[in-house]
Amino acid sequence: MIHTSLKTRIVLLLLAAQALLLCIGIIGSLWYTRRQITASAHANLISHLSELLSEVHENDDRPGTLEFAPAAPPNRSGEDLYAVRDEKGRLLAGSVDWVPESASGREYFHFRWQHRRHYLGSAWIHARVPDQDSQGPQLYADVFYAAPTATSDWMFVRVAAVLLLIGLAVLGISGFASFWAVSRGLVPLRDLAAEAQNVSEKQWTLQAAAESRRSEELAPLIIALESLLHRLHAAFERERRFLADAAHELKTSLAIQQSTLQLADRNGLDVSEYRHAIEIALADTARTHALVLRMLEVARAENRTGVIPTQGTGTLVSNSVIAAIEELESVHRARNLKIEFDSNSSAWVYGEDEQLTLVWRNLLDNAIQHSPPGSTIEVTIEVQPTTVSVSIKDSGEGIPSEHLPHVFERFYRCDSSRSRATGGFGLGLSIVNALVVASGGTCKLESTPGSGTNATVTLRHAPHPEPQPAPHSPR
């Protein structure tokens, strides 16, 4: 892949724009020059025609006829062509051979004389002869005059050459000036790139210069980079805490297993003591296995980076809630809890049925673990025009306000000792939040200490699927 310098591209674009403007200017100047030269040539021809006509007189010896008696030779340059005729077409002066047929039809005409030189000519047809006696008949004459165009053409070529040289010189000077100006203008960008090179896992701040921050073009880029670095830093910090917490949890479980097995390895234990030690070791192993499974669930939930679904029929939300309640039926019955849910809702939401069942199962399990025996857990579905909200409310001890902003963080537990006693790892709500966000929704917890907790998941409303016609059975 060929990499092109941004500075080179900008300079080339500037030169292209300047070259276009120069071409337009040169073409306009040449057009104006040609027009002025042509106007001057026309004026010169009219002057000569007027001079020729002024030299035509009535013959004193032969009244009613014309004669041409110039005071000076009409062809002063020696290359011009002229002709004077009377009304009957009789040549009074000049050469008749050069006058083209088109001369009588137009005021100005171009032609080649003897197939060599280009001429521009003009004619006055049936022009009234001046200085006539008003008592006699009026006499008229045809006058023709032509001059070679070599001089005007050569003048035009010289003007074009001068304009072209000036344009090339201006373009060259402009190229050097543009290169210098662009180089100076890109200094803040180069400084910003150099500062971006200093960003590392130990330094997450972008030390952009004040000049770069004042730049209208670079300021949005700096803000975007700083926002990206902030999110990356937060993500790295979450991963670091996750690894540290996971290592701590696994280390604790493994340490308990090791101590249990070391006690079982002592001499003098009877069969019942060995059995008890093995049971404790198996329980610790089961806890470690459950921790690993929950960590894998978190990883799978947070790695759902596909496109958030916006098409299709979605999932019937009541079905996924019923599936989660049925999975936890034995658990809430063992704690003498009641789950109230009106399953008549026909709301559909975007999301996979398996994902949503896992969301409700984690929220219900969390409510079951923190609800006092004999209490009721309420599950309600509220349908809005564009969203569907599912609320799970318990009457447990609640969550202190200082812990609410952190409840969706991995391994975060409001009461570490109580969570360990109930088998919690602080990962359930992290899984819930990750799955809900992957489905394009939001999750919110509201709690008052002593009054219970209300978890609300809001998902996007999906269209109701059209019923499929039953297949016709062959007769």
C-alpha positions as CSV (number, residue, x, y, z in Angstrom):
1,M,0.0,0.0,0.0
2,I,1.4,3.4,-1.0
3,H,1.1,6.0,1.7
4,T,0.6,9.6,0.6
5,S,1.7,12.5,2.8
6,L,-1.2,14.6,3.9
7,K,0.9,17.7,3.4
8,T,1.6,16.6,-0.2
9,R,-2.1,16.0,-0.8
10,I,-3.1,19.4,0.5
11,V,-0.4,21.2,-1.5
12,L,-1.5,19.4,-4.7
13,L,-5.1,20.3,-4.1
14,L,-4.2,23.9,-3.5
15,L,-2.0,23.9,-6.7
16,A,-4.9,22.3,-8.6
17,A,-7.3,25.0,-7.4
18,Q,-4.8,27.8,-8.2
19,A,-4.0,26.3,-11.6
20,L,-7.8,26.2,-12.4
21,L,-8.1,29.8,-11.4
22,L,-5.1,30.8,-13.4
23,C,-6.5,29.0,-16.5
24,I,-9.8,30.8,-16.1
25,G,-7.9,34.1,-15.7
26,I,-5.6,33.5,-18.7
27,I,-8.5,32.4,-20.9
28,G,-10.5,35.5,-19.8
29,S,-7.5,37.7,-20.5
30,L,-6.9,36.1,-23.9
31,W,-10.5,36.5,-24.8
32,Y,-10.5,40.2,-23.8
33,T,-7.2,40.7,-25.7
34,R,-8.5,39.1,-28.8
35,R,-11.6,41.2,-28.6
36,Q,-9.6,44.4,-28.2
37,I,-7.3,43.5,-31.1
38,T,-10.3,42.6,-33.3
39,A,-12.0,45.9,-32.3
40,S,-8.9,47.8,-33.2
41,A,-8.6,46.0,-36.5
42,H,-12.3,46.8,-37.3
43,A,-11.8,50.4,-36.4
44,N,-8.7,50.6,-38.7
45,L,-10.7,49.1,-41.6
46,I,-13.6,51.5,-41.0
47,S,-11.1,54.4,-41.1
48,H,-9.6,53.2,-44.4
49,L,-13.1,52.7,-45.9
50,S,-14.0,56.2,-44.9
51,E,-10.8,57.5,-46.4
52,L,-11.4,55.7,-49.7
53,L,-15.0,56.9,-49.9
54,S,-13.9,60.5,-49.3
55,E,-11.6,60.3,-52.4
56,V,-14.5,59.3,-54.7
57,H,-15.9,62.3,-56.7
58,E,-18.2,63.1,-59.6
59,N,-16.4,63.5,-62.8
60,D,-16.5,67.1,-63.9
61,D,-16.1,66.2,-67.6
62,R,-18.7,63.5,-67.5
63,P,-21.5,64.4,-65.2
64,G,-23.3,61.4,-63.6
65,T,-20.1,59.3,-63.4
66,L,-17.6,58.8,-60.7
67,E,-13.8,59.1,-60.5
68,F,-11.2,58.1,-57.9
69,A,-8.6,60.8,-57.3
70,P,-6.7,60.2,-54.0
71,A,-4.5,62.8,-52.6
72,A,-2.1,60.1,-51.3
73,P,-1.7,56.4,-52.1
74,P,-4.4,54.4,-50.2
75,N,-2.2,51.4,-49.6
76,R,0.4,52.9,-47.3
77,S,1.7,49.6,-45.9
78,G,2.2,48.0,-49.3
79,E,0.4,44.8,-48.2
80,D,-3.2,46.1,-47.8
81,L,-5.8,45.5,-50.5
82,Y,-8.5,47.9,-51.6
83,A,-11.0,48.3,-54.3
84,V,-13.5,51.0,-55.4
85,R,-16.5,50.4,-57.8
86,D,-19.2,52.6,-59.1
87,E,-22.9,51.6,-59.2
88,K,-22.4,49.7,-62.4
89,G,-19.7,47.5,-60.9
90,R,-16.9,49.4,-62.9
91,L,-13.6,49.3,-61.1
92,L,-12.4,52.8,-60.3
93,A,-9.3,51.8,-58.3
94,G,-7.5,48.8,-56.8
95,S,-7.5,45.2,-58.0
96,V,-10.7,43.3,-58.6
97,D,-9.2,39.9,-58.3
98,W,-8.8,39.9,-54.5
99,V,-12.5,40.7,-53.6
100,P,-14.2,37.4,-52.4
101,E,-17.8,36.7,-53.2
102,S,-18.7,36.9,-49.5
103,A,-17.5,40.5,-49.3
104,S,-20.9,41.9,-50.4
105,G,-22.9,40.0,-47.8
106,R,-21.1,41.0,-44.6
107,E,-19.5,44.0,-43.0
108,Y,-16.4,42.1,-42.1
109,F,-15.0,38.9,-43.7
110,H,-11.9,36.7,-43.5
111,F,-10.2,35.2,-46.6
112,R,-6.8,34.0,-47.8
113,W,-5.0,35.9,-50.6
114,Q,-3.1,33.8,-53.1
115,H,-3.5,30.9,-50.6
116,R,-0.8,32.3,-48.4
117,R,-1.7,35.1,-46.1
118,H,-4.8,35.6,-44.0
119,Y,-6.7,38.9,-44.4
120,L,-9.5,40.6,-42.6
121,G,-11.6,42.8,-44.9
122,S,-14.6,45.1,-44.7
123,A,-16.9,46.6,-47.3
124,W,-19.4,49.4,-47.7
125,I,-21.9,48.4,-50.4
126,H,-23.9,51.1,-52.1
127,A,-22.4,53.9,-50.0
128,R,-23.5,57.5,-50.8
129,V,-20.7,59.5,-52.3
130,P,-20.1,62.7,-50.3
131,D,-19.9,66.3,-51.6
132,Q,-22.5,65.9,-54.3
133,D,-24.7,68.6,-55.8
134,S,-28.1,68.4,-54.3
135,Q,-29.7,69.4,-57.6
136,G,-28.3,66.5,-59.5
137,P,-28.8,62.7,-59.2
138,Q,-27.3,61.0,-56.1
139,L,-24.3,58.7,-56.9
140,Y,-23.2,55.6,-54.9
141,A,-20.1,53.5,-54.7
142,D,-18.9,50.2,-53.4
143,V,-15.6,50.4,-51.4
144,F,-13.5,47.4,-50.1
145,Y,-10.5,47.3,-47.9
146,A,-8.5,44.4,-46.4
147,A,-5.4,44.2,-44.2
148,P,-3.3,41.1,-43.3
149,T,-4.0,39.6,-39.9
150,A,-0.4,38.5,-39.3
151,T,0.4,41.5,-37.1
152,S,-2.6,41.1,-34.9
153,D,-2.2,37.3,-34.7
154,W,1.5,37.7,-33.8
155,M,0.5,40.3,-31.1
156,F,-2.1,37.8,-29.7
157,V,0.5,35.0,-29.6
158,R,2.9,37.2,-27.7
159,V,0.3,38.3,-25.2
160,A,-0.6,34.6,-24.7
161,A,3.0,33.6,-24.2
162,V,3.5,36.4,-21.7
163,L,0.4,35.4,-19.8
164,L,1.4,31.8,-19.8
165,L,4.9,32.6,-18.5
166,I,3.4,34.8,-15.8
167,G,0.9,32.1,-14.9
168,L,3.7,29.4,-14.6
169,A,5.8,31.8,-12.5
170,V,2.9,32.6,-10.2
171,L,2.0,28.9,-9.9
172,G,5.6,28.0,-9.0
173,I,5.8,30.7,-6.4
174,S,2.4,29.7,-5.1
175,G,3.5,26.1,-4.9
176,F,6.5,27.0,-2.7
177,A,4.4,29.3,-0.6
178,S,1.7,26.7,-0.2
179,F,4.2,24.1,0.8
180,W,5.6,26.4,3.5
181,A,2.2,27.5,4.7
182,V,0.8,23.9,4.9
183,S,4.0,22.8,6.7
184,R,3.5,25.5,9.3
185,G,-0.2,24.8,9.5
186,L,0.3,21.1,10.2
187,V,2.7,21.7,13.1
188,P,-0.2,21.4,15.7
189,L,-1.2,18.1,14.1
190,R,2.3,16.8,14.3
191,D,2.6,17.9,17.9
192,L,-0.7,16.1,18.7
193,A,0.6,13.0,17.0
194,A,3.8,13.2,19.0
195,E,1.8,13.6,22.2
196,A,-0.4,10.6,21.3
197,Q,2.7,8.5,21.1
198,N,3.3,9.1,24.8
199,V,0.0,7.6,25.8
200,S,0.6,4.2,27.4
201,E,-0.8,1.9,30.1
202,K,1.0,4.2,32.6
203,Q,-0.2,7.5,31.2
204,W,-3.8,7.8,30.0
205,T,-3.9,11.5,29.5
206,L,-3.3,13.4,26.3
207,Q,-1.1,16.4,26.8
208,A,-2.3,18.4,23.9
209,A,-0.8,21.9,23.4
210,A,-3.0,24.9,23.9
211,E,-2.6,25.9,20.2
212,S,-4.1,22.5,19.2
213,R,-7.0,22.9,21.5
214,R,-7.8,26.3,20.0
215,S,-7.8,24.9,16.5
216,E,-11.3,24.6,15.1
217,E,-10.4,21.4,13.3
218,L,-8.2,19.7,16.0
219,A,-10.4,20.5,19.0
220,P,-13.1,17.9,18.1
221,L,-10.4,15.3,17.4
222,I,-8.7,16.0,20.8
223,I,-12.1,15.8,22.6
224,A,-12.8,12.5,20.8
225,L,-9.3,11.1,21.7
226,E,-9.6,12.1,25.3
227,S,-13.1,10.5,25.5
228,L,-11.7,7.3,23.9
229,L,-8.8,7.2,26.3
230,H,-11.1,7.7,29.2
231,R,-13.3,4.8,28.1
232,L,-10.2,2.6,27.4
233,H,-8.8,3.5,30.8
234,A,-12.0,2.6,32.5
235,A,-12.2,-0.6,30.5
236,F,-8.6,-1.6,31.5
237,E,-9.3,-0.7,35.1
238,R,-12.4,-2.9,35.0
239,E,-10.4,-5.8,33.5
240,R,-7.6,-5.3,36.0
241,R,-10.1,-5.3,38.9
242,F,-11.9,-8.3,37.4
243,L,-8.6,-10.3,37.1
244,A,-7.6,-9.3,40.7
245,D,-11.0,-10.1,42.1
246,A,-11.2,-13.4,40.2
247,A,-7.7,-14.3,41.3
248,H,-8.7,-13.5,44.9
249,E,-11.9,-15.5,44.7
250,L,-10.1,-18.5,43.2
251,K,-7.2,-18.2,45.6
252,T,-9.6,-18.2,48.6
253,S,-11.5,-21.2,47.3
254,L,-8.3,-23.1,46.6
255,A,-6.8,-22.2,49.9
256,I,-9.9,-23.6,51.7
257,Q,-9.6,-26.8,49.7
258,Q,-5.9,-27.0,50.4
259,S,-6.4,-26.6,54.2
260,T,-9.3,-29.1,54.2
261,L,-7.2,-31.7,52.4
262,Q,-4.2,-31.0,54.6
263,L,-6.4,-31.7,57.7
264,A,-7.7,-34.9,56.1
265,D,-4.1,-36.0,55.4
266,R,-3.3,-36.2,59.1
267,N,-2.9,-39.5,60.8
268,G,-5.3,-40.8,63.4
269,L,-8.6,-39.7,61.7
270,D,-11.4,-42.2,61.7
271,V,-13.8,-43.0,58.8
272,S,-16.4,-40.4,59.8
273,E,-13.8,-37.7,60.0
274,Y,-12.4,-38.6,56.6
275,R,-15.9,-38.6,55.1
276,H,-16.6,-35.2,56.6
277,A,-13.3,-33.8,55.2
278,I,-14.1,-35.1,51.8
279,E,-17.6,-33.6,51.9
280,I,-16.1,-30.2,52.8
281,A,-13.6,-30.5,50.0
282,L,-16.3,-31.5,47.5
283,A,-18.4,-28.5,48.6
284,D,-15.4,-26.2,48.2
285,T,-14.8,-27.7,44.7
286,A,-18.4,-27.2,43.8
287,R,-18.1,-23.5,44.8
288,T,-15.0,-23.1,42.7
289,H,-16.7,-24.8,39.8
290,A,-19.7,-22.5,40.2
291,L,-17.4,-19.4,40.3
292,V,-15.7,-20.5,37.1
293,L,-19.0,-21.0,35.4
294,R,-20.2,-17.5,36.5
295,M,-17.0,-15.9,35.2
296,L,-17.6,-17.6,31.8
297,E,-21.2,-16.3,31.8
298,V,-19.9,-12.8,32.4
299,A,-17.3,-13.1,29.6
300,R,-19.9,-14.4,27.1
301,A,-22.4,-11.7,28.1
302,E,-19.9,-8.9,27.7
303,N,-18.5,-10.2,24.5
304,R,-21.8,-10.0,22.7
305,T,-20.6,-7.2,20.4
306,G,-22.9,-7.9,17.5
307,V,-25.4,-5.5,16.0
308,I,-28.3,-4.7,18.4
309,P,-31.4,-6.4,16.9
310,T,-33.8,-3.9,15.3
311,Q,-35.7,-6.2,13.0
312,G,-37.7,-9.4,13.3
313,T,-40.5,-10.4,15.7
314,G,-38.4,-10.6,18.9
315,T,-39.5,-12.6,21.9
316,L,-42.7,-12.8,23.9
317,V,-41.4,-11.4,27.2
318,S,-44.0,-13.3,29.4
319,N,-42.7,-16.7,28.2
320,S,-39.1,-15.9,29.2
321,V,-40.3,-14.7,32.7
322,I,-42.4,-17.9,33.2
323,A,-39.4,-20.0,32.1
324,A,-37.2,-18.3,34.7
325,I,-39.8,-18.7,37.5
326,E,-40.2,-22.4,36.7
327,E,-36.4,-22.9,36.9
328,L,-36.4,-21.4,40.4
329,E,-39.6,-22.9,41.7
330,S,-37.9,-25.4,44.0
331,V,-35.6,-22.6,45.4
332,H,-38.4,-20.1,46.3
333,R,-40.6,-22.9,47.6
334,A,-37.8,-24.0,49.9
335,R,-37.6,-20.5,51.4
336,N,-41.4,-20.3,51.7
337,L,-41.6,-17.4,49.2
338,K,-44.4,-16.5,46.8
339,I,-43.8,-15.1,43.3
340,E,-46.8,-13.1,41.9
341,F,-46.8,-12.6,38.2
342,D,-49.7,-11.9,35.7
343,S,-48.8,-13.9,32.6
344,N,-51.5,-12.4,30.4
345,S,-49.2,-9.8,28.9
346,S,-48.7,-10.2,25.1
347,A,-45.8,-7.8,24.8
348,W,-42.9,-8.6,22.5
349,V,-39.4,-7.3,22.8
350,Y,-36.2,-7.4,20.8
351,G,-33.8,-10.0,22.3
352,E,-33.1,-13.7,22.4
353,D,-35.3,-15.8,24.5
354,E,-32.4,-17.6,26.2
355,Q,-30.7,-14.4,27.1
356,L,-33.8,-12.9,28.6
357,T,-34.5,-16.0,30.6
358,L,-31.0,-15.8,32.1
359,V,-31.7,-12.1,32.9
360,W,-34.9,-12.9,34.8
361,R,-33.3,-15.9,36.5
362,N,-30.5,-13.8,37.9
363,L,-32.8,-11.1,39.1
364,L,-35.2,-13.5,40.7
365,D,-32.4,-15.5,42.3
366,N,-31.0,-12.2,43.7
367,A,-34.5,-11.3,45.1
368,I,-35.0,-14.8,46.5
369,Q,-31.6,-14.7,48.3
370,H,-32.5,-11.4,50.0
371,S,-36.2,-11.8,50.8
372,P,-37.3,-12.9,54.2
373,P,-39.2,-16.2,54.4
374,G,-42.9,-15.9,53.9
375,S,-42.7,-12.7,51.8
376,T,-43.8,-12.1,48.2
377,I,-41.8,-11.2,45.1
378,E,-43.8,-9.2,42.6
379,V,-43.1,-9.4,38.9
380,T,-44.9,-6.9,36.7
381,I,-44.8,-6.0,33.0
382,E,-45.6,-2.4,31.8
383,V,-46.0,-1.7,28.1
384,Q,-45.3,1.7,26.7
385,P,-45.6,2.8,23.0
386,T,-41.9,2.0,22.2
387,T,-40.6,0.1,25.2
388,V,-41.6,-2.7,27.6
389,S,-40.5,-2.6,31.3
390,V,-40.2,-5.6,33.5
391,S,-40.0,-5.0,37.3
392,I,-39.0,-7.5,40.0
393,K,-39.7,-6.2,43.5
394,D,-38.8,-7.9,46.7
395,S,-39.4,-6.9,50.4
396,G,-35.9,-7.7,51.7
397,E,-33.4,-5.6,53.6
398,G,-32.7,-3.3,50.7
399,I,-29.4,-1.8,49.5
400,P,-27.8,1.3,51.0
401,S,-27.7,4.3,48.7
402,E,-23.9,4.4,48.7
403,H,-23.8,0.9,47.1
404,L,-26.3,1.5,44.3
405,P,-23.9,3.1,41.8
406,H,-21.7,0.0,42.0
407,V,-24.1,-2.9,42.1
408,F,-23.5,-3.8,38.4
409,E,-19.8,-4.0,38.8
410,R,-18.2,-7.5,38.7
411,F,-17.5,-9.1,42.1
412,Y,-19.1,-6.1,43.9
413,R,-21.0,-7.2,47.0
414,C,-22.7,-5.0,49.5
415,D,-22.1,-7.4,52.4
416,S,-19.2,-9.7,51.7
417,S,-19.8,-12.1,54.5
418,R,-23.5,-12.5,53.8
419,S,-22.8,-13.0,50.1
420,R,-20.4,-15.8,50.9
421,A,-22.9,-17.4,53.2
422,T,-25.5,-17.4,50.5
423,G,-23.1,-18.6,47.8
424,G,-23.0,-15.3,45.9
425,F,-20.0,-14.1,44.0
426,G,-21.1,-10.6,43.0
427,L,-21.5,-11.5,39.3
428,G,-25.2,-12.0,38.8
429,L,-26.1,-8.3,38.3
430,S,-23.0,-7.9,36.0
431,I,-24.4,-10.6,33.8
432,V,-27.8,-9.0,33.8
433,N,-26.5,-5.6,32.8
434,A,-24.3,-7.0,30.1
435,L,-27.1,-9.0,28.5
436,V,-29.6,-6.2,28.7
437,V,-27.2,-3.7,27.1
438,A,-26.5,-6.3,24.4
439,S,-30.3,-6.4,23.7
440,G,-30.4,-2.6,23.4
441,G,-32.1,-2.0,26.8
442,T,-31.4,-0.5,30.2
443,C,-31.4,-1.9,33.7
444,K,-32.0,0.1,36.9
445,L,-32.1,-0.7,40.6
446,E,-34.1,1.3,43.1
447,S,-33.8,0.4,46.8
448,T,-34.6,1.8,50.2
449,P,-32.9,0.1,53.2
450,G,-35.6,-1.9,55.1
451,S,-38.2,-1.6,52.3
452,G,-36.8,-4.0,49.6
453,T,-35.4,-3.5,46.2
454,N,-37.0,-2.9,42.8
455,A,-35.1,-4.0,39.7
456,T,-36.5,-2.6,36.4
457,V,-35.4,-3.8,32.9
458,T,-36.5,-1.7,30.0
459,L,-36.4,-3.2,26.5
460,R,-37.4,-2.0,23.1
461,H,-40.9,-2.9,21.9
462,A,-40.9,-5.4,19.0
463,P,-43.8,-5.8,16.5
464,H,-46.3,-8.5,17.1
465,P,-45.6,-11.4,14.6
466,E,-48.3,-12.1,12.0
467,P,-50.0,-15.5,12.7
468,Q,-48.9,-18.2,10.2
469,P,-51.7,-20.0,8.4
470,A,-52.0,-23.7,9.2
471,P,-50.8,-26.0,6.4
472,H,-53.5,-27.6,4.3
473,S,-53.5,-31.3,4.8
474,P,-53.9,-33.3,1.5
475,R,-57.2,-35.0,1.0
